[in-house]
């Protein structure tokens, strides 16, 4: 198939145009390009943004990166897995809360990872650049659009004032909080009215003495005189976040002399650290109530904004991209109706709302500046800590209504554990490969018709066994057997974005499970009204 990429000034039509080339736009371009589609990306910045923004991702995002050849354990210059507690402390330094961020999560990677975003973006860009069917155009800004039944024509303008157009079958706005694509969709917004200004300071080249205050390496100072966040910022880096107080202006808070004055009590000086970036950000909590209109779609910060206290901003954007990419692949290839894309926003919005609520709940504890209220908070939390009160398990949100069954597994995140296929032992995706999977217990076997349906959808059937065999892998840690038992299932149909479509309780339920999934992708045509 001819996959000549379109370019500004060219007459070709892209399969997908992406506006914005941050991590979400990069991941979409990489995923859709690897699927063979012509992708054009336009980015108003003339070159890659060189400064940090996000610094944290979880195990699910680790699995998402693994799927495009960027496994966290292969990126030592960019990613530092975290294997310690995340501690909250009162103004006097006594502990209020200890969150256990040690070890791997259900997706097979560390529960918590700190990273350097420019480094990750450089690696993503390198992979995108290797695809001849993906073109990236820095220095071009989308200024308008025209729609027709078959495509969208983007109106583009360069930094030098040149103008051109680009046609695409689908357009994705991954262009951040001030998204122009969102303005074209003009969706209703849910805004929780949460606005807090914080000074974010990123430090590079931190010497050994600049780390002496940080045991554990990540903690939160819940001091009403100045709530402060102290976390790693990736290998060799640290991040501080200082809340802007009522009597302060953002400009005064961000003044260079004030930045060093705020850092000085922590042993951070110009002699042992370099300020890579300092800027005041307004933390917000809002999301779009509609993520698609016609051939226009939104992803990442263009669709939602959240406070950083749960560390899920960029991760939520990459989840958007993973959900959207495989659905758009099905639509572009003709294996699913365009209506499938309506499930994208409905599923992701519910997920995002959970993380926003969680972030705001954490913020309500952290951001107290009233000394009396803070004293009461400290007393409650310290009593709970002394009593040995266990923190609830880290919540794993369920997708909103969409392409999944309403059974015990539908819409939940699948696990990733170690398996063996006779040639290698490793994490499931490394051994079996990425993409949708019908995961079967040892006693289940799909019939030929069910296998044919799976093949048509680009999915595979994988059976669990005591030892590897053809079409089967050994569940070396018994993690999958335990998971199937929890779901009371003999089989689980896992979508390419790692979320569960549904389960089969018995082998006899297998054909119906797969048939229902295939039917959901191509809804029956609407009846034609008589003239």
VEXDREN-2710 file (C-alpha; in Angstrom, 1 decimal):
% VEXDREN-2710
k/r/px/py/pz
1/UNK/0.0/0.0/0.0
2/UNK/1.3/3.5/-0.9
3/UNK/2.0/5.3/2.3
4/UNK/3.5/8.6/1.1
5/UNK/3.2/11.1/4.0
6/UNK/1.4/14.4/3.3
7/UNK/3.2/17.6/4.1
8/UNK/2.2/21.2/4.3
9/UNK/1.9/22.4/0.8
10/UNK/1.2/19.0/-0.5
11/UNK/-2.1/17.8/-2.0
12/UNK/-2.3/14.4/-0.4
13/UNK/-4.8/13.4/2.2
14/UNK/-3.6/12.0/5.5
15/UNK/-5.5/9.2/7.2
16/UNK/-5.0/11.1/10.5
17/UNK/-3.8/14.6/11.3
18/UNK/-2.6/15.2/14.9
19/UNK/-2.4/18.8/16.2
20/UNK/0.2/18.9/19.0
21/UNK/3.4/16.9/19.4
22/UNK/3.8/16.4/23.2
23/UNK/4.0/12.8/24.6
24/UNK/0.3/12.2/23.7
25/UNK/0.7/13.4/20.1
26/UNK/3.9/11.5/19.7
27/UNK/2.4/8.3/21.0
28/UNK/-0.6/8.6/18.7
29/UNK/1.6/9.3/15.7
30/UNK/3.8/6.3/16.6
31/UNK/0.9/3.9/17.2
32/UNK/-1.0/4.8/14.1
33/UNK/2.1/5.0/12.0
34/UNK/3.2/1.5/13.1
35/UNK/-0.3/0.3/12.1
36/UNK/0.5/1.5/8.5
37/UNK/-1.5/4.8/8.3
38/UNK/-0.4/8.0/6.8
39/UNK/-0.1/10.5/9.7
40/UNK/0.7/14.2/9.6
41/UNK/1.5/16.0/12.8
42/UNK/1.6/19.8/13.1
43/UNK/3.2/21.4/16.1
44/UNK/3.3/25.2/16.6
45/UNK/6.7/25.1/18.4
46/UNK/9.6/25.3/16.1
47/UNK/11.5/22.7/18.1
48/UNK/11.0/20.2/20.9
49/UNK/10.2/21.9/24.2
50/UNK/13.4/21.3/26.3
51/UNK/12.1/21.7/29.8
52/UNK/10.4/19.2/32.2
53/UNK/6.7/19.2/32.9
54/UNK/5.5/15.7/34.1
55/UNK/7.9/13.8/36.3
56/UNK/5.9/10.7/37.3
57/UNK/4.2/7.7/35.8
58/UNK/2.8/4.4/37.2
59/UNK/3.0/0.8/36.2
60/UNK/0.2/0.9/33.6
61/UNK/2.0/3.7/31.7
62/UNK/5.2/1.6/32.0
63/UNK/3.3/-1.2/30.2
64/UNK/2.1/1.3/27.6
65/UNK/5.7/2.4/26.9
66/UNK/6.8/-1.2/26.9
67/UNK/4.4/-1.8/24.0
68/UNK/6.2/0.7/21.8
69/UNK/9.7/-0.6/22.6
70/UNK/10.4/1.9/25.5
71/UNK/10.3/-0.5/28.5
72/UNK/11.2/1.5/31.6
73/UNK/14.1/-0.8/32.5
74/UNK/15.8/0.0/29.2
75/UNK/15.8/3.8/29.8
76/UNK/18.2/4.4/32.8
77/UNK/19.1/7.9/31.6
78/UNK/15.5/8.9/31.5
79/UNK/13.5/6.8/34.0
80/UNK/14.3/6.0/37.7
81/UNK/12.0/3.3/39.1
82/UNK/10.9/4.3/42.6
83/UNK/11.0/1.6/45.3
84/UNK/10.3/3.4/48.6
85/UNK/7.5/5.0/50.6
86/UNK/5.9/8.3/49.8
87/UNK/5.7/10.1/53.1
88/UNK/3.5/13.0/54.3
89/UNK/4.9/15.1/57.1
90/UNK/3.7/17.8/59.5
91/UNK/5.4/21.1/59.8
92/UNK/7.6/19.8/62.6
93/UNK/8.8/16.9/60.4
94/UNK/6.8/14.1/62.1
95/UNK/5.1/11.6/59.8
96/UNK/1.4/11.8/59.0
97/UNK/1.1/9.2/56.3
98/UNK/3.2/6.6/54.6
99/UNK/2.1/5.4/51.2
100/UNK/3.8/2.2/50.1
101/UNK/5.2/2.8/46.6
102/UNK/7.5/-0.2/46.6
103/UNK/7.7/-3.0/44.1
104/UNK/5.7/-3.8/40.9
105/UNK/2.1/-3.1/40.3
106/UNK/-0.5/-5.3/38.4
107/UNK/0.8/-4.1/35.0
108/UNK/4.2/-5.7/35.8
109/UNK/6.3/-2.5/36.3
110/UNK/7.1/-0.4/39.3
111/UNK/4.0/1.2/40.9
112/UNK/5.8/4.5/40.8
113/UNK/8.5/5.8/38.4
114/UNK/10.1/9.3/38.1
115/UNK/11.3/10.4/34.8
116/UNK/12.7/13.3/32.7
117/UNK/10.1/14.3/30.2
118/UNK/12.3/15.9/27.5
119/UNK/14.4/12.7/27.5
120/UNK/11.3/10.6/27.0
121/UNK/10.0/12.8/24.2
122/UNK/13.4/12.6/22.4
123/UNK/13.1/8.8/22.5
124/UNK/9.5/8.8/21.2
125/UNK/10.5/11.3/18.5
126/UNK/13.3/9.0/17.4
127/UNK/10.9/6.1/16.9
128/UNK/8.4/8.4/15.1
129/UNK/11.2/9.6/12.8
130/UNK/11.9/6.0/11.7
131/UNK/8.5/5.8/10.1
132/UNK/8.3/7.0/6.5
133/UNK/4.5/7.2/6.6
134/UNK/4.5/9.8/9.5
135/UNK/5.5/13.4/8.9
136/UNK/6.1/15.9/11.7
137/UNK/5.9/19.6/10.9
138/UNK/7.3/21.9/13.6
139/UNK/6.6/25.6/13.4
140/UNK/3.1/25.2/11.9
141/UNK/-0.1/26.2/13.7
142/UNK/-3.6/25.1/13.0
143/UNK/-5.7/28.2/12.6
144/UNK/-9.0/26.9/11.2
145/UNK/-10.8/24.0/9.6
146/UNK/-13.4/23.1/7.0
147/UNK/-15.3/19.8/7.3
148/UNK/-17.1/17.7/4.7
149/UNK/-18.5/14.2/5.0
150/UNK/-15.3/12.5/4.1
151/UNK/-12.5/14.6/5.6
152/UNK/-11.4/17.6/7.5
153/UNK/-9.3/20.3/5.8
154/UNK/-7.0/22.0/8.3
155/UNK/-5.9/25.6/7.7
156/UNK/-2.2/26.0/8.7
157/UNK/0.1/28.9/9.2
158/UNK/3.8/28.9/9.8
159/UNK/5.8/31.0/12.2
160/UNK/7.0/33.0/9.2
161/UNK/3.4/33.7/8.0
162/UNK/3.2/31.1/5.2
163/UNK/-0.2/29.5/4.8
164/UNK/-1.3/26.1/3.5
165/UNK/-3.9/23.4/4.0
166/UNK/-3.9/19.7/4.9
167/UNK/-6.7/17.2/4.5
168/UNK/-7.2/14.3/6.8
169/UNK/-9.9/11.7/7.3
170/UNK/-9.6/12.2/11.1
171/UNK/-8.2/15.0/13.2
172/UNK/-7.0/14.6/16.8
173/UNK/-6.4/17.6/19.0
174/UNK/-3.5/16.7/21.4
175/UNK/-2.7/20.4/21.6
176/UNK/-2.9/21.0/25.3
177/UNK/-4.9/23.1/27.7
178/UNK/-5.4/25.9/25.1
179/UNK/-6.5/23.5/22.4
180/UNK/-7.8/25.0/19.2
181/UNK/-9.3/21.7/18.2
182/UNK/-11.3/21.8/21.4
183/UNK/-12.6/25.3/20.4
184/UNK/-13.9/23.8/17.2
185/UNK/-15.7/21.0/18.9
186/UNK/-16.9/23.5/21.6
187/UNK/-17.9/20.8/24.1
188/UNK/-19.7/21.4/27.3
189/UNK/-17.1/21.4/30.2
190/UNK/-17.3/20.2/33.7
191/UNK/-15.2/22.6/35.8
192/UNK/-14.9/22.0/39.5
193/UNK/-13.7/25.5/40.2
194/UNK/-10.4/24.4/41.6
195/UNK/-7.6/27.0/41.1
196/UNK/-4.4/27.0/43.1
197/UNK/-1.2/28.6/42.0
198/UNK/2.0/26.7/42.7
199/UNK/5.6/27.5/41.9
200/UNK/7.2/24.4/40.2
201/UNK/11.0/24.3/40.4
202/UNK/13.0/21.6/38.5
203/UNK/16.6/21.0/39.5
204/UNK/19.3/19.4/37.4
205/UNK/22.8/18.3/38.2
206/UNK/22.0/17.7/41.9
207/UNK/25.1/16.9/43.8
208/UNK/25.1/14.3/46.6
209/UNK/24.8/16.9/49.3
210/UNK/21.7/18.2/47.6
211/UNK/19.9/14.9/48.4
212/UNK/20.6/14.7/52.1
213/UNK/17.2/16.0/53.3
214/UNK/15.2/13.4/51.3
215/UNK/14.6/10.2/53.1
216/UNK/12.4/8.8/51.7
217/UNK/13.2/10.4/48.3
218/UNK/9.5/11.5/47.8
219/UNK/7.5/13.3/50.4
220/UNK/5.0/16.0/51.1
221/UNK/5.5/18.7/53.7
222/UNK/2.0/19.6/55.0
223/UNK/3.1/22.9/56.6
224/UNK/0.3/25.5/56.7
225/UNK/3.0/28.2/56.4
226/UNK/4.0/26.8/53.0
227/UNK/2.7/23.5/51.7
228/UNK/5.6/21.9/49.7
229/UNK/6.1/18.9/47.5
230/UNK/9.6/17.3/47.3
231/UNK/10.0/14.4/44.7
232/UNK/12.6/13.1/42.3
233/UNK/12.5/14.5/38.8
234/UNK/14.2/11.6/37.0
235/UNK/17.8/10.4/37.2
236/UNK/20.0/13.1/38.8
237/UNK/17.1/15.6/39.1
238/UNK/14.7/16.8/41.8
239/UNK/11.4/18.7/41.8
240/UNK/10.1/21.1/44.4
241/UNK/6.6/22.6/44.3
242/UNK/5.7/25.5/46.6
243/UNK/2.2/26.7/47.1
244/UNK/1.5/30.4/46.4
245/UNK/0.0/31.9/49.6
246/UNK/-2.8/34.4/49.6
247/UNK/-0.7/37.5/50.3
248/UNK/1.7/36.6/47.4
249/UNK/1.6/37.3/43.7
250/UNK/2.8/34.7/41.2
251/UNK/5.4/37.1/39.8
252/UNK/7.0/37.7/43.2
253/UNK/6.9/34.0/44.1
254/UNK/8.7/33.1/40.9
255/UNK/11.4/35.8/41.2
256/UNK/14.9/34.2/40.9
257/UNK/16.1/35.5/44.3
258/UNK/12.9/34.1/45.9
259/UNK/13.3/30.7/44.3
260/UNK/16.8/30.3/45.8
261/UNK/15.5/31.6/49.2
262/UNK/12.8/28.9/49.2
263/UNK/15.3/26.2/48.3
264/UNK/18.0/27.3/50.8
265/UNK/16.4/25.6/53.9
266/UNK/16.6/22.3/52.0
267/UNK/20.3/22.6/51.4
268/UNK/19.8/23.5/47.7
269/UNK/22.2/26.2/46.6
270/UNK/23.7/27.4/43.3
271/UNK/26.9/25.5/44.3
272/UNK/25.3/22.1/44.3
273/UNK/22.3/22.4/41.9
274/UNK/21.2/24.1/38.8
275/UNK/17.6/25.4/38.3
276/UNK/16.5/23.9/35.0
277/UNK/13.1/25.5/35.2
278/UNK/10.9/27.6/37.6
279/UNK/7.4/28.7/36.7
280/UNK/4.1/29.3/38.4
281/UNK/1.3/27.0/37.3
282/UNK/-2.4/27.2/38.1
283/UNK/-3.6/23.7/39.1
284/UNK/-7.1/23.1/37.7
285/UNK/-9.7/20.4/37.7
286/UNK/-11.9/20.2/34.6
287/UNK/-12.8/17.9/31.7
288/UNK/-14.8/17.9/28.5
289/UNK/-18.2/16.3/28.5
290/UNK/-17.8/15.5/24.8
291/UNK/-14.5/14.3/23.2
292/UNK/-15.7/13.8/19.6
293/UNK/-17.6/15.8/17.1
294/UNK/-17.8/14.3/13.6
295/UNK/-14.2/13.7/12.5
296/UNK/-12.7/15.8/15.3
297/UNK/-11.3/14.1/18.5
298/UNK/-9.5/15.2/21.6
299/UNK/-6.8/13.6/23.8
300/UNK/-4.7/14.5/26.8
301/UNK/-4.8/18.0/28.3
302/UNK/-7.0/19.2/25.4
303/UNK/-9.7/17.0/27.0
304/UNK/-8.9/17.2/30.7
305/UNK/-6.8/19.0/33.4
306/UNK/-6.1/17.8/36.9
307/UNK/-4.0/18.9/39.9
308/UNK/-0.7/17.0/40.0
309/UNK/-1.1/15.5/43.5
310/UNK/-1.9/12.0/42.2
311/UNK/0.8/12.2/39.5
312/UNK/-1.6/11.1/36.8
313/UNK/-1.7/14.0/34.3
314/UNK/0.5/12.7/31.5
315/UNK/-0.4/9.1/32.3
316/UNK/-4.1/9.9/31.7
317/UNK/-3.2/11.4/28.3
318/UNK/-1.3/8.3/27.3
319/UNK/-4.2/6.1/28.4
320/UNK/-6.4/8.3/26.1
321/UNK/-4.0/7.7/23.2
322/UNK/-3.9/4.0/23.8
323/UNK/-7.7/3.7/23.9
324/UNK/-8.1/5.9/20.8
325/UNK/-5.4/4.5/18.7
326/UNK/-6.7/0.9/18.5
327/UNK/-10.3/2.0/18.0
328/UNK/-9.2/4.4/15.2
329/UNK/-7.3/1.6/13.6
330/UNK/-10.4/-0.6/13.5
331/UNK/-12.4/2.3/12.0
332/UNK/-9.8/3.2/9.4
333/UNK/-9.3/-0.4/8.3
334/UNK/-13.1/-0.9/7.9
335/UNK/-13.3/-3.5/10.7
336/UNK/-15.5/-1.3/12.8
337/UNK/-18.1/1.4/12.3
338/UNK/-17.2/5.1/13.1
339/UNK/-19.8/4.9/16.0
340/UNK/-17.1/2.9/17.8
341/UNK/-15.3/6.2/18.5
342/UNK/-18.2/7.4/20.6
343/UNK/-17.2/4.9/23.2
344/UNK/-13.7/6.5/23.5
345/UNK/-14.8/9.7/25.3
346/UNK/-17.4/7.9/27.4
347/UNK/-14.9/5.4/28.7
348/UNK/-12.0/7.8/29.3
349/UNK/-14.0/10.6/30.9
350/UNK/-15.2/8.3/33.7
351/UNK/-11.6/7.2/34.2
352/UNK/-10.3/10.8/34.3
353/UNK/-13.0/11.9/36.7
354/UNK/-11.7/9.4/39.2
355/UNK/-8.2/10.7/39.0
356/UNK/-9.3/14.3/39.2
357/UNK/-11.4/13.5/42.3
358/UNK/-8.5/11.6/43.9
359/UNK/-6.1/14.5/43.1
360/UNK/-8.5/17.0/44.6
361/UNK/-8.9/14.9/47.7
362/UNK/-5.2/14.8/48.2
363/UNK/-5.0/18.5/47.6
364/UNK/-7.6/19.3/50.2
365/UNK/-5.4/17.6/52.8
366/UNK/-2.1/19.1/51.5
367/UNK/-3.2/22.7/50.8
368/UNK/-4.5/23.6/54.3
369/UNK/-3.0/27.0/55.3
370/UNK/-5.2/27.6/58.4
371/UNK/-3.0/26.6/61.4
372/UNK/-5.9/25.4/63.5
373/UNK/-7.3/23.2/60.7
374/UNK/-3.8/21.9/60.0
375/UNK/-3.3/21.0/63.7
376/UNK/-6.6/19.0/63.7
377/UNK/-5.6/17.3/60.5
378/UNK/-2.2/16.4/61.9
379/UNK/-3.7/15.0/65.1
380/UNK/-6.1/12.7/63.2
381/UNK/-3.5/11.5/60.7
382/UNK/-0.9/10.8/63.4
383/UNK/-3.4/8.9/65.5
384/UNK/-4.3/6.7/62.5
385/UNK/-0.6/6.2/61.8
386/UNK/0.1/5.1/65.4
387/UNK/-2.9/2.8/65.4
388/UNK/-1.4/1.1/62.3
389/UNK/-4.3/1.9/60.2
390/UNK/-3.7/0.3/56.8
391/UNK/-4.1/2.5/53.7
392/UNK/-6.6/1.1/51.2
393/UNK/-5.1/-0.5/48.2
394/UNK/-4.3/1.8/45.3
395/UNK/-7.6/2.2/43.4
396/UNK/-7.7/1.0/39.8
397/UNK/-10.4/2.9/38.1
398/UNK/-13.0/1.2/35.8
399/UNK/-13.8/2.5/32.4
400/UNK/-17.0/4.4/31.9
401/UNK/-19.8/3.0/29.7
402/UNK/-18.5/1.8/26.4
403/UNK/-17.1/-1.2/24.7
404/UNK/-17.2/-3.7/27.5
405/UNK/-19.6/-6.0/29.2
406/UNK/-21.2/-5.4/32.5
407/UNK/-19.7/-8.5/34.1
408/UNK/-17.1/-8.7/37.0
409/UNK/-14.2/-8.0/34.7
410/UNK/-15.7/-5.7/32.1
411/UNK/-13.9/-2.3/31.9
412/UNK/-11.2/-3.3/34.4
413/UNK/-7.5/-3.2/33.8
414/UNK/-5.9/-6.6/33.0
415/UNK/-2.8/-7.8/34.8
416/UNK/0.7/-8.4/33.3
417/UNK/2.8/-11.1/34.9
418/UNK/5.7/-13.4/34.0
419/UNK/5.1/-16.3/31.5
420/UNK/7.2/-18.8/29.6
421/UNK/6.7/-19.9/26.0
422/UNK/9.5/-22.5/25.8
423/UNK/12.0/-20.1/24.3
424/UNK/12.0/-17.2/26.8
425/UNK/10.6/-16.2/30.1
426/UNK/9.5/-12.6/30.6
427/UNK/6.5/-10.3/31.0
428/UNK/3.4/-11.4/29.0
429/UNK/3.6/-8.7/26.3
430/UNK/7.3/-9.4/25.6
431/UNK/6.7/-13.1/25.3
432/UNK/3.2/-13.1/23.6
433/UNK/3.3/-9.7/21.8
434/UNK/1.0/-6.7/22.0
435/UNK/-2.6/-6.5/20.8
436/UNK/-5.9/-8.0/21.8
437/UNK/-5.9/-11.4/23.5
438/UNK/-8.4/-14.1/24.4
439/UNK/-6.7/-15.5/27.5
440/UNK/-7.9/-19.0/28.3
441/UNK/-7.6/-21.4/31.2
442/UNK/-6.1/-24.8/30.5
443/UNK/-9.5/-26.4/30.0
444/UNK/-10.9/-23.9/27.5
445/UNK/-10.4/-24.2/23.7
446/UNK/-12.1/-21.9/21.1
447/UNK/-13.8/-23.6/18.2
448/UNK/-12.6/-22.9/14.6
449/UNK/-15.3/-20.3/14.0
450/UNK/-14.4/-18.4/17.1
451/UNK/-10.7/-18.4/16.1
452/UNK/-11.6/-17.1/12.7
453/UNK/-13.5/-14.2/14.3
454/UNK/-10.5/-13.4/16.5
455/UNK/-8.2/-13.6/13.4
456/UNK/-10.4/-11.1/11.6
457/UNK/-10.0/-8.7/14.5
458/UNK/-6.3/-9.1/14.6
459/UNK/-6.5/-10.8/18.0
460/UNK/-5.0/-14.1/19.2
461/UNK/-6.0/-16.8/21.6
462/UNK/-3.5/-17.8/24.3
463/UNK/-4.0/-20.6/26.7
464/UNK/-2.4/-20.9/30.2
465/UNK/-0.7/-24.2/31.2
466/UNK/1.7/-25.8/33.6
467/UNK/4.3/-25.9/30.9
468/UNK/4.7/-24.1/27.5
469/UNK/3.2/-25.6/24.4
470/UNK/2.0/-24.5/21.0
471/UNK/-0.5/-21.7/21.6
472/UNK/0.0/-21.9/25.3
473/UNK/2.3/-20.3/27.9
474/UNK/3.3/-21.4/31.3
475/UNK/1.9/-19.2/34.1
476/UNK/5.2/-19.3/36.1
477/UNK/4.0/-17.3/39.0
478/UNK/0.4/-18.5/39.1
479/UNK/-0.7/-14.8/38.9
480/UNK/-3.0/-15.4/35.9
481/UNK/-4.6/-18.5/37.6
482/UNK/-5.3/-16.3/40.7
483/UNK/-6.7/-13.5/38.5
484/UNK/-9.1/-15.8/36.6
485/UNK/-10.2/-17.3/39.9
486/UNK/-11.0/-13.8/41.2
487/UNK/-13.1/-13.1/38.1
488/UNK/-14.7/-16.6/38.3
489/UNK/-13.7/-17.0/34.7
490/UNK/-12.4/-19.6/32.4
491/UNK/-11.5/-17.0/29.8
492/UNK/-11.0/-13.2/29.6
493/UNK/-11.2/-11.2/26.4
494/UNK/-8.6/-8.4/26.7
495/UNK/-8.7/-5.4/24.4
496/UNK/-5.5/-4.0/22.8
497/UNK/-5.4/-1.2/25.4
498/UNK/-5.1/-3.9/28.2
499/UNK/-8.7/-3.4/29.5
500/UNK/-11.1/-6.3/29.7
501/UNK/-14.0/-6.5/27.4
502/UNK/-15.6/-9.4/29.3
503/UNK/-15.3/-12.9/30.7
504/UNK/-16.6/-16.3/30.0
505/UNK/-17.6/-18.4/33.0
506/UNK/-17.5/-21.7/31.2
507/UNK/-15.9/-23.0/27.9
508/UNK/-19.4/-23.1/26.5
509/UNK/-19.6/-19.3/26.9
510/UNK/-16.6/-18.6/24.7
511/UNK/-18.3/-18.3/21.3
512/UNK/-20.8/-15.9/22.7
513/UNK/-18.1/-13.7/24.3
514/UNK/-16.2/-13.3/21.1
515/UNK/-19.3/-12.9/19.0
516/UNK/-20.6/-10.2/21.2
517/UNK/-17.4/-8.3/21.0
518/UNK/-17.3/-8.5/17.2
519/UNK/-21.0/-7.4/17.0
520/UNK/-20.3/-4.4/19.2
521/UNK/-17.7/-3.1/16.7
522/UNK/-20.2/-3.0/13.9
523/UNK/-23.6/-2.0/15.0
524/UNK/-26.6/-2.8/12.9
525/UNK/-27.4/-0.1/10.3
526/UNK/-30.2/2.2/11.3
527/UNK/-33.5/1.6/9.4
528/UNK/-34.1/4.0/6.6
529/UNK/-37.2/6.1/7.2
530/UNK/-39.8/5.8/4.4
531/UNK/-40.2/8.9/2.2
END
